[in-house]
Amino acid sequence: MKKLHPVLALLWGFCVLVSSIVWQFPQYSLGTSVLKGIFAVAGLRVGKAPIALAVS
């Protein structure tokens, strides 16, 4: 067998996309929460939206 079926490549790409959503997207939420906590310690009240836009 010298070549794999093209559907295998499409399924592989789909799996990579799903794993990216599952494993990497929560990191944005974590980063937003950490920055919000840092600003709170500094005495600044910043909403989640401006921080989320800055992180992404």
Secondary structure, DSSP 8 states (H G I E B T S, - for coil): -----HHHHHHHHHHHHHHHHHHHHHHHHHHHHHHHHHHHHTT----HHHHHHHH-
